[in-house]
Structure formats: C-alpha cells, structure tokens
Amino acid sequence: MKIVCFGELMLRLAPNGYYRFFQNDQMQATFGGGEANVAVSLANYGMESTYVTKLPKHAIGQAAVDSLRYFGVDTSKIVRGGDRVGIYFLEKGASQRGSVCIYDRAHSAISEASASDFDWDAIFEGADWFHFTGITPALGKNVAAICLDACKAAKAKGVKISCDLNYRGKLWTREEARAAMTELCKYVDVCISNEEDAKDVFGIEAENTDIYGGKLNHEGYKSVAKQLADTFGFEKVAITLRSSISASDNDWAGMLFDGENYCFSKSYHLHIVDRVGGGDSFGAGLIYALMNGKDTQSAIEFAVAASALKHSIEGDYNRVSVSEVEKLAGGDGSGRVQR
C-alpha cells in the first residue's frame, strides 16, 4: 500500500538540550516538517511511503533529501530547484517556560513552486492514500493551488485523502485559512484536528473546555466532530485531546468519529522530551491503522500510542516500530528496561 505526502521539508536549528537561543554557541541541525514527519513514521511501519516537495539542488537541499532516504522514504518524486531550504529555530520549553518556534521560510523552494513542477497523475500512479496539512497551502496562493490540483488528481484516481488542519497564525489569517481550507476539504475523506484548529479555521468550538486548565469536555468534542463531518462529508474525523499542565507535562488522548461511533482512547500522562511532531505522529499512526483494517477503537488507540511515544524522542521524526506502538496501545506503558 502506497501513501503520498506533500509539504515543506525544513531545516531545524535548535540549542542543545533546554538551552535558550544562543545560551551557548552551538545548534543542533536536523530536518522535519508536518507531512515529512508522517512519511517517515509510515516508512518505519513498513509502508510504501512517498514524499513530494521542492528542494534546491545544493548540499543543504541534498541533506534534506538524504534525511528521508535514511528511513526508506521514496524521494524520487521530489522536484529539485529553487534557492533555499526553509528554516525554523526551536527553543524547547521546560516546566512553566513554553517552547519558542521562529520561522525563516520566506522564499523557500516549495513556497515559490509552480503547478507545472508536479505531474500529479504520475505521482499518484499506484497510490492508495494522499496526506497533506493546512501548513502547506498557507505557504502561498500558488501552493494552495498546487494542493487543490493534487486533491483533484487523487480523487480522480480513487485515492483516499487525509488532511491535518494544522492552523499556523504566523503563515496566514483565519479568514485566508477558512477560504482555502473550505475548498480543499471538499476532497478530504479523513480530517485530523485538535481543540484549537477547528475553531481557528472553521469557527467550530468545543463547549465547556479549558485546554490550559486541563478540563476537557467529551460531549463538546463529539459536537465538533459531528459538525465537521456534516459540513464537509468527511468519512472520519479524528481529534487530538491535549491538556497542557506545563511545557514538560501534558495529558494526551484522542477521539475518532466514524460517522456512527465516537471512540475515545485511553489517556496518557506525558513527561515531554520533544513535542514537535506529536500531531504528525498521531496522523501517521491513524493512517497506518486505517489502511491496515483496524476498527475505530483500535485505530484511535494505535494513533494516540504512537504519538505518546513520539513525545519521548528528540527531533521531528518518530523513530518507533509497529510492535513498540502496539505494546503501549495494549497497556504496557511501564517504561521498564527491555532485556
């Protein structure tokens, strides 16, 4: 089974450990990005995973490509050209100090791509699933148009489409997001959201919920999922449920609505090593579970367990196997040494 992911792969520069920016003179250089993180997870699960983007031909662009190849992601559909790789700077938070993310991605190769760069009919040949996020169309009207071309081509070939709403206020306004995502979501089969994105993008809000005080109302999330499904005809709506106790400690769970059933996962208390990519690992776990025939309850348990494990791993990519996820989803979260 083949999955195609489309988005921006970025260079991540981060101080060592929990240092603040330039507390010392070193930065860790890795790569990541919403859809790329999904592609890597799926490759780690043994799926045929293809990643599509545009990257420069120079050494940094090649290093970005190589970071995907390392995990077995198919990079043959990546377009080479443009002048720069987008960058983001990450200062990891701890305790009551939140993380800080600063973007330097203007004029990146993918943000200046044109529709003629991508032959979607060829890209989707033999594909079963297409995944993108709301970050990609936010890169510019040209990229939003490319996303729409991709969705139309995928739908014409009978490819399932998933989208993580992933609203980023630093990239576009709520009004711009609503206009673009309303059009794109007409083609989406599986919608992934969280307690903030549905409100920011579509004005759909869970009642009686305080994400900062740790109060989550399950009935409110059922309403959000039902409204999203009714509005766009989604087959399934997945919602991640995060209670932020501090930057270091969160409670984490999820819900999956399949048109009839509302299934909630078990809740995990996370002591966070690195939360970037947590939502992407959830999306990848959900895609894997659904493509492999898991029922609604099993699918949400797998997705949430996959994401819980990601919070323990440095970097954007979720470096876990199916067996590790299934072990946690099955109830073994002791963290005991494996000998």
C-alpha positions as CSV (number, residue, x, y, z in Angstrom):
1,M,0.0,0.0,0.0
2,K,1.4,3.3,-1.1
3,I,1.0,6.7,0.7
4,V,1.9,10.0,-0.9
5,C,2.7,13.0,1.4
6,F,3.1,16.6,0.1
7,G,4.5,19.5,2.0
8,E,7.6,21.5,3.1
9,L,10.7,19.9,4.5
10,M,12.6,22.3,6.7
11,L,16.0,22.6,8.4
12,R,15.5,22.7,12.2
13,L,18.1,24.5,14.2
14,A,17.8,24.1,18.0
15,P,20.1,24.8,21.0
16,N,21.4,21.8,22.8
17,G,19.0,20.3,25.5
18,Y,16.9,23.0,27.1
19,Y,19.3,25.9,26.5
20,R,17.8,29.2,25.4
21,F,18.7,30.7,22.0
22,F,22.5,31.4,21.9
23,Q,23.0,30.5,25.6
24,N,26.0,28.8,24.1
25,D,27.4,28.9,20.5
26,Q,26.0,25.5,19.3
27,M,22.9,24.5,17.4
28,Q,21.7,21.0,16.5
29,A,20.8,20.7,12.8
30,T,18.1,18.2,11.8
31,F,15.2,18.2,9.4
32,G,11.4,18.0,9.7
33,G,8.1,19.2,8.6
34,G,4.5,18.1,9.0
35,E,4.0,15.8,6.1
36,A,7.6,14.6,6.0
37,N,7.2,13.5,9.6
38,V,4.2,11.5,8.6
39,A,6.1,9.9,5.7
40,V,9.0,8.9,7.9
41,S,6.6,7.3,10.5
42,L,4.8,5.3,7.8
43,A,8.1,4.1,6.4
44,N,9.1,3.0,9.8
45,Y,5.9,1.0,10.0
46,G,6.9,-0.9,6.8
47,M,4.6,1.1,4.5
48,E,5.5,2.3,1.0
49,S,5.9,6.0,1.7
50,T,6.5,8.7,-0.9
51,Y,7.3,12.3,-0.1
52,V,6.7,15.1,-2.6
53,T,8.2,18.6,-2.2
54,K,10.6,21.0,-4.0
55,L,14.2,21.5,-2.7
56,P,17.3,23.2,-4.0
57,K,20.0,21.2,-5.8
58,H,22.7,22.4,-3.4
59,A,24.2,20.5,-0.5
60,I,21.6,21.5,2.1
61,G,18.8,20.5,-0.2
62,Q,20.5,17.2,-0.7
63,A,21.0,16.7,3.0
64,A,17.2,17.2,3.4
65,V,16.5,14.5,0.8
66,D,19.1,12.2,2.4
67,S,17.4,12.6,5.8
68,L,14.3,11.0,4.3
69,R,16.2,8.3,2.4
70,Y,17.7,7.1,5.6
71,F,14.3,5.9,6.8
72,G,13.4,4.4,3.4
73,V,11.1,7.1,2.2
74,D,10.7,7.3,-1.6
75,T,12.2,10.6,-2.6
76,S,12.0,10.0,-6.4
77,K,9.1,12.5,-6.8
78,I,10.9,15.4,-5.1
79,V,11.4,18.3,-7.6
80,R,14.9,19.9,-7.4
81,G,15.2,23.7,-7.9
82,G,14.8,27.0,-6.2
83,D,17.3,28.8,-4.0
84,R,16.7,27.9,-0.3
85,V,15.5,25.4,2.3
86,G,13.1,26.8,4.8
87,I,14.5,27.0,8.4
88,Y,12.9,27.0,11.8
89,F,14.6,27.8,15.0
90,L,13.3,25.8,18.1
91,E,13.9,26.6,21.7
92,K,12.5,23.8,23.8
93,G,10.5,24.8,26.8
94,A,10.5,23.2,30.2
95,S,8.3,23.5,33.3
96,Q,6.4,26.8,33.1
97,R,8.5,28.2,30.2
98,G,6.9,27.4,26.9
99,S,8.7,26.4,23.7
100,V,9.5,29.1,21.1
101,C,9.4,28.5,17.4
102,I,10.8,31.1,15.0
103,Y,10.3,30.6,11.2
104,D,12.7,31.7,8.5
105,R,11.0,30.1,5.5
106,A,10.1,33.0,3.1
107,H,11.2,32.3,-0.5
108,S,11.9,28.7,0.2
109,A,11.9,26.4,-2.9
110,I,8.5,24.9,-2.2
111,S,6.9,28.3,-1.4
112,E,7.9,29.5,-4.9
113,A,6.9,26.3,-6.7
114,S,4.6,26.4,-9.7
115,A,1.8,24.0,-10.7
116,S,3.9,22.8,-13.7
117,D,6.5,21.4,-11.3
118,F,4.3,18.5,-10.3
119,D,2.8,15.7,-12.5
120,W,0.2,14.5,-10.1
121,D,-1.2,11.8,-12.4
122,A,2.3,10.2,-12.5
123,I,2.8,10.8,-8.7
124,F,-0.4,9.1,-7.8
125,E,0.1,6.1,-10.0
126,G,-0.4,3.1,-7.8
127,A,-1.1,5.2,-4.8
128,D,-3.8,4.3,-2.1
129,W,-3.6,7.4,0.2
130,F,-2.7,11.1,0.0
131,H,-1.8,13.2,3.0
132,F,-1.3,16.9,3.4
133,T,-1.7,19.5,6.2
134,G,-3.1,23.0,6.5
135,I,0.5,24.3,6.7
136,T,1.2,23.6,3.0
137,P,-1.5,25.7,1.4
138,A,-0.6,28.5,3.9
139,L,2.8,28.9,2.2
140,G,1.2,31.0,-0.6
141,K,-1.7,31.1,-3.0
142,N,0.4,29.3,-5.6
143,V,1.0,26.4,-3.2
144,A,-2.7,26.3,-2.2
145,A,-3.5,26.0,-5.9
146,I,-1.0,23.1,-6.2
147,C,-2.7,21.4,-3.2
148,L,-6.0,21.7,-4.9
149,D,-4.6,20.2,-8.1
150,A,-3.2,17.3,-6.0
151,C,-6.6,16.7,-4.3
152,K,-8.4,16.7,-7.6
153,A,-5.9,14.3,-9.2
154,A,-6.0,12.0,-6.1
155,K,-9.8,11.9,-6.1
156,A,-9.9,11.2,-9.8
157,K,-7.8,8.1,-9.2
158,G,-9.8,6.9,-6.2
159,V,-7.1,7.7,-3.7
160,K,-8.1,8.3,-0.1
161,I,-7.2,11.8,1.2
162,S,-6.4,12.9,4.7
163,C,-5.7,16.4,6.0
164,D,-4.5,17.7,9.3
165,L,-5.9,21.2,9.7
166,N,-2.8,22.5,11.4
167,Y,-3.6,26.2,11.5
168,R,-0.5,28.4,11.7
169,G,-1.3,32.0,12.5
170,K,2.3,33.1,11.5
171,L,1.6,32.0,7.9
172,W,-1.9,33.3,7.2
173,T,-5.0,34.8,8.7
174,R,-8.0,32.9,9.9
175,E,-10.0,34.3,7.0
176,E,-7.4,33.2,4.5
177,A,-7.3,29.7,6.1
178,R,-11.0,29.4,6.1
179,A,-11.4,30.3,2.4
180,A,-8.6,27.9,1.2
181,M,-9.4,25.0,3.5
182,T,-13.1,25.1,2.8
183,E,-12.3,24.4,-0.8
184,L,-9.7,21.8,-0.1
185,C,-11.8,19.9,2.5
186,K,-14.4,19.1,-0.2
187,Y,-12.0,16.4,-1.3
188,V,-10.9,15.1,2.1
189,D,-12.0,11.8,3.5
190,V,-10.3,11.8,6.9
191,C,-9.9,15.1,8.8
192,I,-7.5,15.4,11.7
193,S,-7.8,18.3,14.0
194,N,-7.3,19.4,17.6
195,E,-9.0,21.6,20.2
196,E,-7.8,24.8,18.6
197,D,-7.6,24.2,14.8
198,A,-11.3,23.5,14.3
199,K,-12.1,26.9,16.0
200,D,-9.4,28.8,14.2
201,V,-10.1,27.6,10.7
202,F,-13.8,27.0,10.7
203,G,-15.1,28.6,13.9
204,I,-16.2,25.3,15.3
205,E,-15.6,25.1,19.0
206,A,-15.9,22.6,21.8
207,E,-18.0,23.9,24.7
208,N,-17.0,23.9,28.3
209,T,-13.4,23.1,27.6
210,D,-10.3,24.6,29.2
211,I,-7.2,23.4,27.4
212,Y,-5.0,25.3,29.8
213,G,-6.7,24.2,33.0
214,G,-6.9,20.6,32.0
215,K,-10.7,20.4,31.6
216,L,-11.8,18.6,28.5
217,N,-15.5,18.0,27.8
218,H,-16.0,14.8,25.7
219,E,-19.5,15.8,24.7
220,G,-18.1,19.1,23.2
221,Y,-15.6,17.2,21.1
222,K,-18.4,14.9,19.8
223,S,-20.2,18.0,18.7
224,V,-17.1,19.4,16.9
225,A,-16.5,16.1,15.1
226,K,-20.2,15.9,14.0
227,Q,-20.2,19.5,12.8
228,L,-17.0,18.9,10.7
229,A,-18.4,15.7,9.2
230,D,-21.8,17.2,8.4
231,T,-20.2,20.3,6.8
232,F,-17.7,18.5,4.6
233,G,-18.9,14.9,4.3
234,F,-15.8,13.5,6.0
235,E,-15.9,9.7,6.4
236,K,-13.9,10.1,9.6
237,V,-12.9,12.9,12.0
238,A,-10.0,12.5,14.4
239,I,-9.4,14.9,17.2
240,T,-6.4,15.0,19.5
241,L,-7.1,16.0,23.1
242,R,-4.1,17.7,24.9
243,S,-4.3,19.1,28.4
244,S,-1.2,21.2,29.0
245,I,-0.2,21.1,32.6
246,S,3.2,22.6,31.8
247,A,5.7,22.6,29.0
248,S,7.1,19.4,30.5
249,D,3.9,17.6,31.4
250,N,0.8,17.0,29.3
251,D,-2.1,14.6,29.4
252,W,-2.8,13.2,25.9
253,A,-5.7,11.3,24.3
254,G,-7.7,11.3,21.1
255,M,-11.1,10.7,19.7
256,L,-12.2,9.2,16.3
257,F,-15.7,9.6,14.9
258,D,-16.6,7.2,12.0
259,G,-20.0,8.6,11.2
260,E,-21.7,6.5,13.8
261,N,-19.4,5.8,16.7
262,Y,-17.4,8.2,18.9
263,C,-14.4,6.3,20.2
264,F,-12.1,7.8,22.8
265,S,-8.6,6.4,23.5
266,K,-7.1,5.8,26.9
267,S,-5.3,8.9,28.3
268,Y,-1.5,9.1,28.8
269,H,0.4,11.4,31.1
270,L,3.4,12.6,29.2
271,H,6.7,13.8,30.5
272,I,7.9,15.5,27.4
273,V,11.3,15.2,25.8
274,D,10.3,16.9,22.5
275,R,6.7,17.6,21.5
276,V,7.4,18.8,17.9
277,G,5.9,16.3,15.5
278,G,3.5,14.9,18.1
279,G,0.5,15.7,16.0
280,D,2.2,14.3,12.9
281,S,2.9,11.0,14.6
282,F,-0.7,10.8,15.6
283,G,-1.7,11.3,11.9
284,A,0.7,8.7,10.7
285,G,-0.5,6.2,13.3
286,L,-4.1,6.8,12.3
287,I,-3.3,6.4,8.6
288,Y,-1.4,3.2,9.3
289,A,-4.2,1.8,11.4
290,L,-7.0,2.6,9.0
291,M,-5.1,1.3,6.0
292,N,-4.5,-2.0,7.8
293,G,-8.1,-2.5,8.6
294,K,-8.2,-1.7,12.3
295,D,-11.6,-0.9,13.7
296,T,-12.4,2.6,15.0
297,Q,-11.4,1.9,18.7
298,S,-8.2,0.1,17.8
299,A,-7.3,2.8,15.3
300,I,-7.5,5.6,17.8
301,E,-5.6,3.6,20.4
302,F,-2.8,3.0,17.9
303,A,-2.6,6.6,16.8
304,V,-2.5,8.0,20.3
305,A,0.0,5.5,21.5
306,A,2.3,6.3,18.5
307,S,2.1,10.0,19.4
308,A,2.7,9.4,23.1
309,L,5.9,7.6,22.2
310,K,7.0,10.5,19.9
311,H,6.9,12.9,22.8
312,S,9.8,10.9,24.2
313,I,12.0,11.2,21.1
314,E,14.3,14.1,20.1
315,G,13.7,15.6,16.7
316,D,10.7,15.8,14.4
317,Y,10.8,12.2,13.2
318,N,9.1,9.5,15.2
319,R,11.6,6.6,15.4
320,V,9.4,3.8,16.6
321,S,8.2,0.5,15.2
322,V,4.7,-1.0,14.9
323,S,5.5,-3.5,17.7
324,E,6.5,-0.7,20.1
325,V,3.3,1.2,19.4
326,E,1.1,-1.9,19.8
327,K,2.9,-2.8,23.1
328,L,1.9,0.6,24.5
329,A,-1.5,0.6,23.0
330,G,-2.0,-2.8,24.6
331,G,-1.4,-1.3,28.0
332,D,2.3,-1.7,28.7
333,G,3.5,1.8,29.5
334,S,5.7,0.9,32.4
335,G,8.9,2.0,30.6
336,R,10.8,-0.9,32.1
337,V,14.2,-1.8,30.6
338,Q,13.9,-4.3,27.8
339,R,16.5,-7.1,28.1
